[in-house]
Amino acid sequence: MALFDLIGRHWAMGVIWTLSEIGPCTFRKLQEECETISPAALNTRLKELQAAGFVHRVDAGYAATDLGYRLYAHLRPLGDFSKEWAKHLTAPDDQSRSAS
């Protein structure tokens, strides 16, 4: 499953997510939005995502391709689920056990 290998790499989903949510970004803006990503890691992820067809270069920097937006459409529900899951993790022990 090459797709899972790619999107499982550190910051790959974050880059797709950011470009899909806010639109085209310069390298610097994308790095600011991803907060803790190093320039080397961002450069590597962008190259990998471009090679896979999820990201492309535009006048404004980098943007999600149609394929990138399609991937994001599948990732978005995972983001919603992660918020629910985070609430479960922070629930007091007795509530988290009864929710199971």
Rosetta silent file (secondary structure, phi, psi, omega in degrees, C-alpha in Angstrom):
SEQUENCE: MALFDLIGRHWAMGVIWTLSEIGPCTFRKLQEECETISPAALNTRLKELQAAGFVHRVDAGYAATDLGYRLYAHLRPLGDFSKEWAKHLTAPDDQSRSAS
SCORE:     score description
SCORE:     0.000 S_00000001
   1 L     0.000   84.432 -176.681    0.000    0.000    0.000 S_00000001
   2 H   -60.495  -35.141 -179.802    2.200    2.767   -1.320 S_00000001
   3 H   -62.402  -45.191 -179.906   -0.341    5.465   -0.429 S_00000001
   4 H   -65.102  -34.801  176.416   -0.299    4.561    3.268 S_00000001
   5 H   -62.864  -44.935 -178.321    3.487    4.553    3.224 S_00000001
   6 H   -67.663  -52.487 -175.636    3.530    8.042    1.725 S_00000001
   7 H   -74.371  -13.485  175.939    0.850    9.680    3.865 S_00000001
   8 L   -81.629   -9.071  178.665    2.214    7.969    6.963 S_00000001
   9 L   -72.345  147.151 -176.917    5.486    9.856    6.649 S_00000001
  10 L   -52.163  123.917  176.745    6.024   12.662    9.114 S_00000001
  11 L    76.063   -2.744 -179.402    4.158   15.798    7.990 S_00000001
  12 H   -61.418  -49.626  179.031    2.848   14.372    4.693 S_00000001
  13 H   -65.239  -35.534  179.183   -0.803   14.592    5.780 S_00000001
  14 H   -62.747  -39.059  178.597   -0.139   17.974    7.372 S_00000001
  15 H   -67.161  -48.364  178.114    1.149   19.400    4.100 S_00000001
  16 H   -59.231  -45.717 -178.659   -1.818   18.045    2.111 S_00000001
  17 H   -58.941  -49.643 -177.245   -4.207   19.253    4.814 S_00000001
  18 H   -62.685  -48.237 -179.350   -2.722   22.757    4.923 S_00000001
  19 H   -64.602  -32.350  179.339   -2.639   23.250    1.162 S_00000001
  20 H   -75.851  -35.271 -178.149   -6.203   21.981    0.869 S_00000001
  21 H   -77.643  -44.524 -173.180   -7.518   24.138    3.715 S_00000001
  22 H  -109.612   -7.426  177.757   -5.817   27.465    2.972 S_00000001
  23 L    91.275 -168.043 -176.355   -4.850   27.161   -0.672 S_00000001
  24 L   -55.249  142.686 -178.916   -1.551   27.852   -2.401 S_00000001
  25 E  -138.557  147.619  167.817    1.371   28.734   -0.126 S_00000001
  26 L   -72.718  166.261  177.992    4.940   29.806   -0.488 S_00000001
  27 H   -56.493  -46.365 -177.461    7.514   27.519    1.085 S_00000001
  28 H   -63.252  -44.233  179.395    7.903   29.936    4.002 S_00000001
  29 H   -63.716  -41.983  178.972    4.140   30.254    4.584 S_00000001
  30 H   -62.976  -40.432  177.804    3.724   26.485    4.452 S_00000001
  31 H   -64.448  -40.188  177.415    6.524   26.077    6.985 S_00000001
  32 H   -63.302  -42.704 -178.685    4.848   28.641    9.278 S_00000001
  33 H   -66.383  -34.706 -179.619    1.494   26.867    8.996 S_00000001
  34 L   -85.685   -1.577  173.518    3.063   23.491    9.782 S_00000001
  35 L    58.164  -75.350 -170.672    4.829   25.089   12.768 S_00000001
  36 L   -96.513    5.416 -178.395    7.458   22.563   13.826 S_00000001
  37 L   -74.037  137.442  177.707    8.478   21.163   10.439 S_00000001
  38 L   -80.187  155.875  177.375   12.114   21.696    9.510 S_00000001
  39 H   -57.770  -38.631 -179.833   12.967   23.163    6.096 S_00000001
  40 H   -65.103  -43.890  179.375   14.676   19.893    5.115 S_00000001
  41 H   -65.477  -41.731  179.008   11.648   17.786    6.078 S_00000001
  42 H   -63.390  -44.026  178.657    9.265   20.143    4.279 S_00000001
  43 H   -59.485  -44.428  179.064   11.415   20.088    1.156 S_00000001
  44 H   -63.202  -47.817 -179.554   11.495   16.281    1.204 S_00000001
  45 H   -61.920  -41.917  179.917    7.718   15.962    1.743 S_00000001
  46 H   -61.967  -42.921  178.352    6.991   18.460   -1.034 S_00000001
  47 H   -62.211  -44.059  179.945    9.194   16.548   -3.475 S_00000001
  48 H   -65.033  -43.213 -178.921    7.536   13.243   -2.539 S_00000001
  49 H   -70.064  -32.031  174.338    4.027   14.678   -2.758 S_00000001
  50 H   -67.469  -44.862 -179.789    4.814   16.302   -6.105 S_00000001
  51 H   -61.545  -31.769 -179.854    6.179   13.026   -7.472 S_00000001
  52 L   -84.458   -8.874  177.659    2.974   11.282   -6.343 S_00000001
  53 L    89.142   12.696 -178.830    0.789   13.923   -8.013 S_00000001
  54 L   -92.730  -21.525 -177.495   -0.778   15.396   -4.857 S_00000001
  55 E  -134.756  147.902  173.647    1.042   18.756   -4.914 S_00000001
  56 E  -143.237  162.623  178.158    2.324   20.964   -7.711 S_00000001
  57 E   -81.495  139.947  174.731    4.202   24.222   -8.131 S_00000001
  58 E  -135.209  173.256  179.898    2.194   27.333   -8.963 S_00000001
  59 L   -56.179  -34.868 -178.280    3.075   31.027   -9.212 S_00000001
  60 L   -83.565    1.582  179.879    2.143   31.455   -5.532 S_00000001
  61 E   126.400 -104.554 -178.959    4.379   28.559   -4.432 S_00000001
  62 E  -126.786  146.861  178.903    2.799   25.147   -3.840 S_00000001
  63 E  -145.291  155.798  173.131   -0.790   23.985   -4.182 S_00000001
  64 E   -72.752  141.913  173.884   -2.777   20.797   -3.882 S_00000001
  65 L   -83.619  176.904  174.487   -3.655   19.196   -7.200 S_00000001
  66 H   -57.445  -40.503  178.091   -7.112   17.819   -7.971 S_00000001
  67 H   -64.447  -38.349  176.808   -5.776   14.476   -6.761 S_00000001
  68 H   -62.571  -41.386  177.031   -4.509   16.170   -3.592 S_00000001
  69 H   -66.573  -35.800  176.948   -7.962   17.617   -2.935 S_00000001
  70 H   -64.792  -41.301  176.494   -9.500   14.185   -3.489 S_00000001
  71 H   -62.645  -44.469  179.107   -7.096   12.722   -0.933 S_00000001
  72 H   -57.924  -39.011  179.088   -7.958   15.519    1.500 S_00000001
  73 H   -59.365  -29.773  177.099  -11.656   14.683    1.108 S_00000001
  74 H   -84.282  -27.601  179.783  -10.825   11.226    2.485 S_00000001
  75 H   -79.083  -30.684 -175.236   -8.571   12.588    5.244 S_00000001
  76 H   -53.981  -47.188  177.450  -11.063   15.178    6.510 S_00000001
  77 H   -60.403  -30.425  176.502  -13.294   12.630    8.302 S_00000001
  78 H   -64.979  -36.509  176.213  -10.166   11.307   10.006 S_00000001
  79 H   -63.609  -42.306  177.191   -9.580   14.808   11.363 S_00000001
  80 H   -62.704  -44.298  178.826  -13.096   14.900   12.773 S_00000001
  81 H   -62.116  -38.854 -177.592  -12.593   11.475   14.345 S_00000001
  82 H   -63.735  -32.184  176.524   -9.274   12.553   15.862 S_00000001
  83 H   -67.138  -41.969  176.938  -11.035   15.377   17.723 S_00000001
  84 H   -63.133  -43.510 -179.081  -13.524   12.906   19.191 S_00000001
  85 H   -62.566  -41.110  179.851  -10.707   10.534   20.097 S_00000001
  86 H   -62.519  -37.958  176.801   -8.752   13.326   21.811 S_00000001
  87 H   -63.280  -39.918  178.969  -11.777   14.087   24.003 S_00000001
  88 H   -62.515  -39.656 -179.370  -11.939   10.411   24.937 S_00000001
  89 H   -67.959  -31.092 -177.442   -8.277   10.450   25.939 S_00000001
  90 H   -93.725   -1.055  178.770   -8.728   13.463   28.184 S_00000001
  91 L   -70.614  148.209  174.345  -11.925   12.161   29.819 S_00000001
  92 L   -56.134  151.740 -175.446  -11.697   11.082   33.466 S_00000001
  93 H   -52.037  -43.252 -177.134  -10.978    7.360   33.817 S_00000001
  94 H   -67.195  -34.057  177.969  -14.486    6.412   34.917 S_00000001
  95 H   -72.895  -40.408 -178.144  -16.087    8.179   31.926 S_00000001
  96 H   -66.534  -32.980  178.396  -13.664    6.743   29.391 S_00000001
  97 H   -71.188  -38.833 -178.606  -14.339    3.212   30.622 S_00000001
  98 H   -73.896  -20.827  178.956  -18.106    3.630   30.458 S_00000001
  99 L   -78.397  -13.970 -177.339  -17.873    5.033   26.913 S_00000001
 100 L   -75.002    0.000    0.000  -16.253    1.807   25.700 S_00000001
